[in-house]
């Protein structure tokens, strides 16, 4: 099978490429700087201007690219967050339109930010009304752009990622740093939910989506047991053999991060109902087990 992927050098994309290579799939990684990477037997790095006629039949297209959410949300930063996701998705739509035959599936990145922020609501894929904040607006536009693939008759899936846990990349190193420095603790009230997923389960769920032809539409990429910020932090502290006694008031976070503060001071309780209904088995359902694996029981 041949897979075309964007974001193939990022946290999730690089691990998914590794999984595909292990299964002897050939991966074509679309990147703005292909010369910065070295091809291998099963991976080819190509530019967005690569001639389509030189590609073999592409069985699946996976879109994981987009401007990072981390950083102060100036108006310029917010424009980049939206435009990067829309422009890349539109470009992939143009590519797939020219393909004959068409890919079997288009897996397009999204986020649990679709649901907006709430501490008292349980969100599943059956929740169809989006939130009304910036992140919700971003994901609504992102998924709308990806819907064009459905018009081509391509099975289309919107992967709504929660907080992906990895030791070296993503949000976890930032969350763990104050804990490691003995200044960790809950943020604000500590009641805000964190919907998380271990990177290994994230990759395996993407693999499941790739092959389950009955899966389409949105799918929550989260573990079955979200946790409040305070419980999450205490579990992390126990794993790292550190205390978690110092509370960080919400106004301090708001002052430091600006509008981006909602990523840590607010949250949502998201359940992966569709993954569970489709018999996907999570290896790390509980945070303690996930963190123990990531940090090798605190070592």
N, C-alpha and C positions, 0 to 999 in steps of 0.2 A: 504494500500500500504506500502511496505517496501523499505526504501531508505538507501543505503550505501554511506557514505560521508567521505571525508578526509578534513582536515582544518575546522572541525566542531566546534572548540573552538576559531577560529579567528573572526575578525570583521564581515565579511560577513557570514561565516559559522555558527556562533553561532546564528545570527539573523534568518538565514534560517532554522536552526534546530528548533528554537522557533516557526516559522510559521508552519512547518510540524507537530509539536506536537499539536499545536492549532487545526489543521485539523485532528487530531487523526491518523496520520501516525506513523509507528514505524521506528525509525532512529537508524541505527548502525553506530557509529562514530569510524572510524579507527584512532588510535592514538598510538604513541610510548610508551605512559605512561598511560594505561587505569586505573591503580590503583589510579592515582591522581584525578580521577573523580568518581562521584557517579551515578550509574544507577538510572533510574526512570521507571515509568510505560511504557513510550513510547520511552525512549532513553537507548541504551546499548553501552557502551564504550568497544571496543575490540581492540586487538593488530593485527598487520599485520600477525602474526603467528596463528591467530584464525582458528580452523578447519572449512573449508567451509561446511562440511557435517552437521555442527550444525546450519548453517544459514537457515532460511526459504527462499522461493523464493524472490529474490531481483528484484524489478520492475524498479529501477532507481539507477544509480551510479553517484555521484557528486564529482568532484575533485577540491578542492579549496586550496590545500596545496602547500607550497613552502617557501623557505627562504625569509625573508623580504628584500625589496629593500633598506630600510633605513639603513644607515651606510656607512662608507668610503669604496669605491670600490677598495679594494686591489685585487690582482690576486686571492687570496684565497677566498675572499668574492664573487667575480664574479663566481668562480668555483662552490661555494655552491649555488648561485642563479640559475645557469643552472642545475647542477647535481641533486639538490633536486627536481626540477620540472620534469625532465626526469625520474629519478629513481622511483618516486612515480607513475607517469603515467604508466611506464612499469610494475610496480607491479600490478596496477589495471588491466592492459591488461591481465596479467597472471591469475588474479582472475576471470575476466569475461570469459576468454577462458574455464575455468573449470566449469563454471555455465551452468546448463541445467535444465530448459530453460534459455536463455540469458535475460538480462535486456531489457526493452523496449527502454531505452534512456541512453546515457552517456553524461553528461554535464561536460565539461572540462574547467577549468579556462584558461584565456589568458589575453591580455591587449591591449589597444590602442597603446602601444609602437610598435606593429606590423607595423604601418604605417610610423615609423620614425618621425623626427621632421621637421615641416614646418609651416610658418605663412601665406602662400598664396595659400594653397591647401585645398579643402574640401574633407574629406575622408568619404566614406561609405563602407558598406560591399562589394560593387562592385569593390572596389579598391583591386586588386589582387597582385600588385607588392609591396613587403615589403620595409621598409627602410633599411639602410645599417649601422646602429649603433649597439651598444651592446644590447639594449633592443629589437630592432627589431630581432636580431639574436636569442635572448632568446625565444621570442614568436613564431618564425618560427619553432624552434626545438621542443618547447612544443606542438604546434598544430600538427606537423608531428608525434610525438609520439602518440598523441591521435587518429590519423587517423586509427590506427590499429583496433580500435573498429568497424569502418565502415566495415572492412573486415569480421567481425563476423556477419554482418547484423544488427548491432545496430544503431539506430538513434543517430547521434553524433552532438553535438553543442559545438562551441568554444566561450565562453563568454569573449569578449574583454572589460575588465573593464576600465573605466576612473577613475578619482579621486572620490572616494566614500566619501560622506560627513556624518560624525557622530560627535557628540559633544565630545565624550571621546576618541575615537580611530581613527587610520588612520592619514591622512595628515592634516585634518582640525585643530586639536589642535595645530599642529606645525605652521600652517599658521596664526592662530589667536593669538598666544602668543605675538609676537611683537606688534600687534595692541592693545592688552589689556594693554601692557606696555607703550603705547603712542609712540612707535618707529616704527610703521608700515608704509608701503608705497609700491610703486611699486618696482619690482625687474628688474634691467636693464632698457630696453626701456619700459617695461610694455606692449609690443605688443604681447607677446607670449600667445597663446590660452590655456585656461584651459577647458578641456572637463570633466565635473563633473556629478555626479548623487547623489541624496539623498538616504540614506541607505534604507528608506522605499520603494522607487521605485525600488531600486536594488533587494530587496527581492521579491517584487511583480512580477518583470520581470522574475526572476528565476522561480517563481511559474508558470507564464504564459508559459515559455519554457518547463517546466516539462509536461504540459498538452496539448500543441498545437503540435499535431503530424506532422504538415506540416513544423515545424521549424527544420532546420538542417544547419550545416555549421557555419560560423562565424556570430555573432550578437553583435553589439556594445551596451555595457551597459553604456550609457551616456544619459543625458538629451538632449532635442532638441535644447537648446540654449547655446552653449559654450560662454565663455566670455574672453576677453583679461585680462591678469594679473592685469593691472591697474584698470580696471572696477570691476573685482572680488574683489580686495582689498578694493576699495572704498565702494562697497556694503556691505562687511563684516564690515568695520569700522562704517558705518551708523547703521548697526544692533546692534553693540556693543557700540554705542554712544561714539566713539573715533575718533580722527583725523587720517588721513592717509597721512602725509605730508613728511615723510622721505624716500628718495629714497635709495635703496641699489644697488650700482654699481655691474654689472655682475662679474668683476674681483675679488671682495671681496667674492662673493658666490663661484666662481671657486676655490679660494684659500682655503676656509673653507671646501668645500665639495668634492673637487677633481672631478673625472669623474661623480660622482653622481649629479653634478650641473645641468646636462641637465634636471633633473626632475623639476627644478624650473626656469631655464633660457631659456628653450625651451618648445615647446608644439605642439599641433596639433588640428585642427578644425575638430571634429568628429561628424557626424550626425547619430542617431540611425534609419536609414531608414527602416531596416527590422522590427524592433519593431513597428514602425508607420504603415508600410504596413500591418502588422498582427494585427492591431486594438488594440494594447496595449495603454492604457490611462495613461499618466504620471500624478501623483498627484501634483508633483512639477516640472513644466516645466521651471520656472524662478527662478534664484538664490535668489532674494529677498524673495520670498515665502518660499524657502527651508531653508534659514538661519533664517527667522522669526520663523519657527516651531522649528528648532534645538535650538535656543537660547531664545525661548519664548518672542520674540520682545525685545531682549536685556537684559532681566532680568537674 
